[in-house]
Every structure is written in structure tokens, then in C-alpha cells.
Amino acid sequence: MLHYPIEEWTGSITAFECLLVTIGNNLSSFGTHTHRSELFPTALRARAIGVIYSIDRLTAAFNGYLIGFIMVRV
């Protein structure tokens, strides 16, 4: 078995990576939402966001089944 010299630091490295990903996602979201609010009228934007959120919830509901189906095959 291969042992890495930083093996005992994996928890802090993972926490740091999660922090970087969170900061990146927040910055991306802030830029996208600001631009979108200036680009489309309110009624169209509200309908589109509602549809996307609904699709997101449906896919989140079925992800557990999909992962289970894939794991049975592997």
C-alpha cells in the first residue's frame, strides 16, 4: 500500500478545498444573477427561474434512485 507523507492532513486539505469551491461558486452565482436581472424582463425571468428550480427539485428527488441503480450495476 502506498502511503503519502501528508496522510494525517487530509481533513484540513479537504476543508480548504471545500472552502475554495464554495467561494468560487458564490462568486459565479453573484455575477450570473446580477447580469440576468438586467437582461430579461421580470415576468420572463420569474417564470424561467421557477421552471429551473422545479426541474432541479425533480432531479434531486430521483438522484438517489439513479445512484442506487448505477451502484447495483458496478
HUFEN-V158273 format. One record per residue. N is the residue number from 1. RES is the residue in three letters. PSI is psi in whole degrees, 0 to 359 (none if undefined). OMEGA is omega in radians with two decimals (NA if undefined). D_FIRST is the distance of its C-alpha to the first C-alpha in Angstrom with 1 decimal. Layout:
BEGIN
N_RES_PSI_OMEGA_D_FIRST, N_RES_PSI_OMEGA_D_FIRST
END
This chain:
BEGIN
1_MET_137_-3.13_0.0, 2_LEU_127_3.13_3.8, 3_HIS_130_3.13_6.4, 4_TYR_148_-3.10_9.8, 5_PRO_340_-3.11_12.9, 6_ILE_23_-3.02_14.8, 7_GLU_323_-3.10_12.6, 8_GLU_351_-3.11_15.7, 9_TRP_10_-3.05_18.1, 10_THR_327_3.12_16.9, 11_GLY_316_-3.13_20.0, 12_SER_327_3.08_22.5, 13_ILE_318_3.12_21.2, 14_THR_319_3.12_21.5, 15_ALA_320_3.12_24.9, 16_PHE_319_3.10_26.0, 17_GLU_318_3.10_25.1, 18_CYS_321_3.11_27.0, 19_LEU_316_3.13_29.9, 20_LEU_318_3.12_30.0, 21_VAL_318_3.13_30.0, 22_THR_315_3.12_32.7, 23_ILE_317_3.12_34.9, 24_GLY_317_3.12_34.6, 25_ASN_319_3.12_35.6, 26_ASN_315_3.13_38.5, 27_LEU_319_3.11_39.8, 28_SER_317_-3.14_39.7, 29_SER_318_-3.14_41.4, 30_PHE_315_-3.14_44.1, 31_GLY_319_-3.11_45.0, 32_THR_314_-3.09_45.1, 33_HIS_324_3.11_47.2, 34_THR_315_-3.12_49.7, 35_HIS_319_-3.10_50.3, 36_ARG_324_-3.10_50.6, 37_SER_334_3.13_53.3, 38_GLU_346_-2.99_55.5, 39_LEU_325_-3.03_55.1, 40_PHE_153_3.07_56.2, 41_PRO_159_-3.02_59.0, 42_THR_316_-3.09_58.2, 43_ALA_315_3.13_59.0, 44_LEU_318_-3.14_56.8, 45_ARG_318_-3.13_53.9, 46_ALA_319_3.13_54.1, 47_ARG_316_-3.13_54.2, 48_ALA_317_3.13_51.2, 49_ILE_321_3.09_49.1, 50_GLY_317_3.12_50.1, 51_VAL_315_-3.12_49.1, 52_ILE_317_3.11_45.7, 53_TYR_322_3.12_45.0, 54_SER_316_3.10_46.1, 55_ILE_320_3.12_43.9, 56_ASP_318_3.13_40.9, 57_ARG_321_3.11_41.6, 58_LEU_315_3.13_41.9, 59_THR_325_3.09_38.6, 60_ALA_325_3.13_36.9, 61_ALA_325_-3.08_38.5, 62_PHE_353_-3.13_37.2, 63_ASN_321_3.13_33.6, 64_GLY_318_3.11_32.4, 65_TYR_319_-3.14_33.9, 66_LEU_316_3.12_32.6, 67_ILE_318_3.09_29.0, 68_GLY_318_3.12_29.4, 69_PHE_317_3.13_31.0, 70_ILE_319_-3.10_28.1, 71_MET_328_3.10_25.4, 72_VAL_324_-3.12_27.4, 73_ARG_332_-3.10_27.4, 74_VAL_none_NA_23.7
END
